[in-house]
Amino acid sequence: MDLPQETSIMANAKHGKSGVTTPDPTPDEKLNPVLWPLGMILLIVAIAASGALVLKQLGIVTAGLPGCGAESDCGKLADSVWGSIPGVNWPVSYVGFSYFLGMLVAWITTARGGIPDSLRWVARIGALASFGYIVVMISLQSFCMYCFVAHLANFGFWIVLETMPRPKSDPSFNAFMTVAFSFLSVSAVIAIGQIQKRDSDLERGARMQDELASAIASQVAPNSQSDPGSESPAVTDPEAEPTTGVVDSMFTGRYLLGDPDAPVKIVMISDYQCPDCYKYEKEVMEVFSQRDDVSLSVKHFPFNSDCNPKMKTRKHGNACWAARAVETVGILGGNDAFWKMHQWMFDRRGTFTNQEVTDFVRTLGIDPIEFTRIINGEEVNDLVLADVDEAIGYGVLFTPMIFINGVEVKWYHIPQKLSSTISRVGDAIASGQASAEVQRPPTADEKLILDWKDNKVRRIGDSPHDLFRGVEDADIRVVVWGEYTSQNFMKKMWNELIPKLDRYPNHSISYRVFPMSPDCNRKVNASINNFPHACLTARAIKAAVMTGTPEQAWALHEWLVEYGPEVDEMTLMTGAATSGLDVVTFQEALNSPEVEQAVLQDVSKGIQMRFRGPPAIFVNDRYVPRWSPEAGDNILGRILAEAAREQSQGE
């Protein structure tokens, strides 16, 4: 029997056959149950990677990120023109983090039944941005692990999104507004944190500027106990050798920009291919356009082994020729020509062709043939070498090294522009609060001691599984983080430290491990595989502390110091037996969770201490940045003597 027409229409509608109803998705259009959670996971990965960079930028992760220090590829990208949004100086990591969180919120709230068109287009723009940033990393030859993971996860998210169907009803407006609102909300929270960090940094910088002005006023370097008129350091040790650094009594360069009688006298030790030198050179030039009480002289420290015996590589390939070219123009053209060439060289970042430099010296009225003869001669090379030797005498670590009236400006600790610091000192001199006399900067050896004294006191605390000996509450407390397998670095440090420390009866020493292997140290890059038994030796000393007597543990320590680079699992048992340990008990403990946890605790604390790498020495809770005999004469002995003096005077 035929059904009434309206009944047939209802039946057709029920089965999706009517042209006026929305059909059910065909099987290939149905939402794959795996795709939605996969997209969410990829966004969470991107949030975690970019969030790590945000925490570092805001100063919340104070111990730094593994592989993301100032000299790392990650740090170079962050400091490059690609590391922030032009005009607002907003770090790219902030934008990425806010974007990923916004997409996650929209994904959870609007994308379960399909992908709205607005979300699809936002994701495409995000994927294009990730592609562009990866191209930047490749072109700059800088690989940032956190950036790469975030962008790779973003690509994966975009691919997942494109494979998902559109929803039956397209909530594009709601999806877009969800992304936008979430993005702006997260950005606002970050902005608050950034403002707080900026205010804190500015306050710290102002305090350091005041200290600099006070140091110039008193003619004593910050925190220094040195007598400005004395050629010997205030802190001495019975076996200290004379200082070997070359230091001019008249601290200035060969050429002067500005009034010779200017009360604010700046000396910069720099490299024409150094990015920071270029930045601070521009800031100094800003001051010259604003003040007439400033003079500038420069000295060279090229990061190139061709003219700098302190360097082991040609890091800045043209830096030596750049310095020679400027000095050659000074010889042939005098003071004015020198400064024109100096500015030209910085504008070109130390890079030029023979034709370019020939054309420019011709505009200065200099014969190119004579220029070529001088630049290839010994005279100009000796001038550059003299500057390098002098910089070494002042303990140069990197460039630029900047002095105002003989007091070093630690620009890397001061967030304010250098021009602000110079103006602050100039105003202090003009008001009679500081002296215009130039004092003698500390020598390299004195600077090493001052660097230790200036370091922040870090409360290291005790650990139940430290290798410890000495007096509780000692006057001199030494803590060492070491790596036994590091090609005799550990042996050299230990042999340098212990004889000097033993001169002081009221001392203590604790040894902690910092194995240079990614298998047990999250700070170590995964590509480093030079220390295959680093984790083994670290666990070994912890196992000895847990299973043996202090004497037996120290005996194994001495054995590891001696043979560390050659140790493997078989020879380690020989060392344990030689040290008097019960080998069976020791071997059982070696791979125990307790021992592994003790190693991880040492590593985590070491990362918090923010040292560059092992062996790292702390004396009375302050880090010793450089200690080796190559760095200076008897530095460790003199630092220990200064620590003892501080304790005796109650400082």
Rosetta blueprint (number, residue, H / E / L):
1 M L
2 D L
3 L L
4 P L
5 Q H
6 E H
7 T H
8 S H
9 I H
10 M H
11 A H
12 N H
13 A H
14 K H
15 H L
16 G L
17 K L
18 S L
19 G L
20 V L
21 T L
22 T L
23 P L
24 D L
25 P L
26 T L
27 P H
28 D H
29 E H
30 K L
31 L L
32 N L
33 P L
34 V L
35 L H
36 W H
37 P H
38 L H
39 G H
40 M H
41 I H
42 L H
43 L H
44 I H
45 V H
46 A H
47 I H
48 A H
49 A H
50 S H
51 G H
52 A H
53 L H
54 V H
55 L H
56 K H
57 Q H
58 L L
59 G L
60 I L
61 V L
62 T L
63 A L
64 G L
65 L L
66 P L
67 G L
68 C L
69 G L
70 A L
71 E L
72 S L
73 D H
74 C H
75 G H
76 K H
77 L H
78 A H
79 D H
80 S L
81 V H
82 W H
83 G H
84 S E
85 I E
86 P L
87 G L
88 V L
89 N L
90 W E
91 P E
92 V H
93 S H
94 Y H
95 V H
96 G H
97 F H
98 S H
99 Y H
100 F H
101 L H
102 G H
103 M H
104 L H
105 V H
106 A H
107 W H
108 I H
109 T H
110 T H
111 A L
112 R L
113 G L
114 G L
115 I L
116 P L
117 D H
118 S H
119 L H
120 R H
121 W H
122 V H
123 A H
124 R H
125 I H
126 G H
127 A H
128 L H
129 A H
130 S H
131 F H
132 G H
133 Y H
134 I H
135 V H
136 V H
137 M H
138 I H
139 S H
140 L H
141 Q L
142 S L
143 F L
144 C L
145 M H
146 Y H
147 C H
148 F H
149 V H
150 A H
151 H H
152 L H
153 A H
154 N H
155 F H
156 G H
157 F H
158 W H
159 I H
160 V H
161 L H
162 E H
163 T L
164 M L
165 P L
166 R L
167 P L
168 K L
169 S L
170 D L
171 P L
172 S H
173 F H
174 N H
175 A H
176 F H
177 M H
178 T H
179 V H
180 A H
181 F H
182 S H
183 F H
184 L H
185 S H
186 V H
187 S H
188 A H
189 V H
190 I H
191 A H
192 I H
193 G H
194 Q H
195 I H
196 Q H
197 K H
198 R H
199 D H
200 S H
201 D H
202 L H
203 E H
204 R H
205 G H
206 A H
207 R H
208 M H
209 Q H
210 D H
211 E H
212 L H
213 A H
214 S H
215 A H
216 I H
217 A H
218 S H
219 Q L
220 V L
221 A L
222 P L
223 N L
224 S L
225 Q L
226 S L
227 D L
228 P L
229 G L
230 S L
231 E L
232 S L
233 P L
234 A L
235 V L
236 T L
237 D L
238 P L
239 E L
240 A L
241 E L
242 P L
243 T L
244 T L
245 G L
246 V L
247 V L
248 D L
249 S L
250 M L
251 F L
252 T L
253 G L
254 R L
255 Y L
256 L L
257 L E
258 G E
259 D L
260 P L
261 D L
262 A L
263 P L
264 V E
265 K E
266 I E
267 V E
268 M E
269 I E
270 S E
271 D L
272 Y L
273 Q L
274 C L
275 P H
276 D H
277 C H
278 Y H
279 K H
280 Y H
281 E H
282 K H
283 E H
284 V H
285 M H
286 E H
287 V H
288 F H
289 S L
290 Q L
291 R L
292 D L
293 D L
294 V E
295 S E
296 L E
297 S E
298 V E
299 K E
300 H E
301 F L
302 P L
303 F L
304 N L
305 S L
306 D L
307 C L
308 N L
309 P L
310 K L
311 M L
312 K L
313 T L
314 R L
315 K L
316 H L
317 G L
318 N L
319 A H
320 C H
321 W H
322 A H
323 A H
324 R H
325 A H
326 V H
327 E H
328 T H
329 V H
330 G H
331 I H
332 L H
333 G H
334 G H
335 N H
336 D H
337 A H
338 F H
339 W H
340 K H
341 M H
342 H H
343 Q H
344 W H
345 M H
346 F H
347 D H
348 R L
349 R L
350 G L
351 T L
352 F L
353 T L
354 N H
355 Q H
356 E H
357 V H
358 T H
359 D H
360 F H
361 V H
362 R H
363 T H
364 L L
365 G L
366 I L
367 D L
368 P H
369 I H
370 E H
371 F H
372 T H
373 R H
374 I H
375 I H
376 N L
377 G L
378 E H
379 E H
380 V H
381 N H
382 D H
383 L H
384 V H
385 L H
386 A H
387 D H
388 V H
389 D H
390 E H
391 A H
392 I H
393 G H
394 Y L
395 G L
396 V L
397 L L
398 F L
399 T L
400 P L
401 M E
402 I E
403 F E
404 I E
405 N L
406 G L
407 V E
408 E E
409 V E
410 K L
411 W H
412 Y H
413 H H
414 I L
415 P L
416 Q L
417 K L
418 L H
419 S H
420 S H
421 T H
422 I H
423 S H
424 R H
425 V H
426 G H
427 D H
428 A H
429 I H
430 A H
431 S L
432 G L
433 Q L
434 A L
435 S L
436 A L
437 E L
438 V L
439 Q L
440 R L
441 P L
442 P L
443 T L
444 A H
445 D H
446 E H
447 K H
448 L H
449 I H
450 L H
451 D H
452 W H
453 K H
454 D H
455 N L
456 K L
457 V L
458 R L
459 R L
460 I L
461 G L
462 D L
463 S L
464 P L
465 H L
466 D L
467 L E
468 F E
469 R E
470 G E
471 V L
472 E L
473 D L
474 A L
475 D L
476 I E
477 R E
478 V E
479 V E
480 V E
481 W E
482 G E
483 E L
484 Y L
485 T L
486 S L
487 Q L
488 N L
489 F H
490 M H
491 K H
492 K H
493 M H
494 W H
495 N H
496 E H
497 L H
498 I H
499 P H
500 K H
501 L H
502 D L
503 R L
504 Y L
505 P L
506 N L
507 H E
508 S E
509 I E
510 S E
511 Y E
512 R E
513 V E
514 F L
515 P L
516 M L
517 S L
518 P L
519 D L
520 C L
521 N L
522 R L
523 K L
524 V L
525 N L
526 A L
527 S L
528 I L
529 N L
530 N L
531 F L
532 P L
533 H L
534 A H
535 C H
536 L H
537 T H
538 A H
539 R H
540 A H
541 I H
542 K H
543 A H
544 A H
545 V H
546 M H
547 T H
548 G L
549 T L
550 P H
551 E H
552 Q H
553 A H
554 W H
555 A H
556 L H
557 H H
558 E H
559 W H
560 L H
561 V H
562 E H
563 Y H
564 G H
565 P H
566 E H
567 V L
568 D L
569 E H
570 M H
571 T H
572 L H
573 M H
574 T H
575 G H
576 A H
577 A H
578 T H
579 S L
580 G L
581 L L
582 D L
583 V H
584 V H
585 T H
586 F H
587 Q H
588 E H
589 A H
590 L H
591 N L
592 S L
593 P H
594 E H
595 V H
596 E H
597 Q H
598 A H
599 V H
600 L H
601 Q H
602 D H
603 V H
604 S H
605 K H
606 G H
607 I H
608 Q H
609 M H
610 R L
611 F L
612 R L
613 G L
614 P L
615 P L
616 A E
617 I E
618 F E
619 V E
620 N L
621 D L
622 R E
623 Y E
624 V L
625 P L
626 R L
627 W L
628 S L
629 P L
630 E L
631 A L
632 G L
633 D L
634 N L
635 I H
636 L H
637 G H
638 R H
639 I H
640 L H
641 A H
642 E H
643 A H
644 A H
645 R H
646 E H
647 Q H
648 S H
649 Q L
650 G L
651 E L
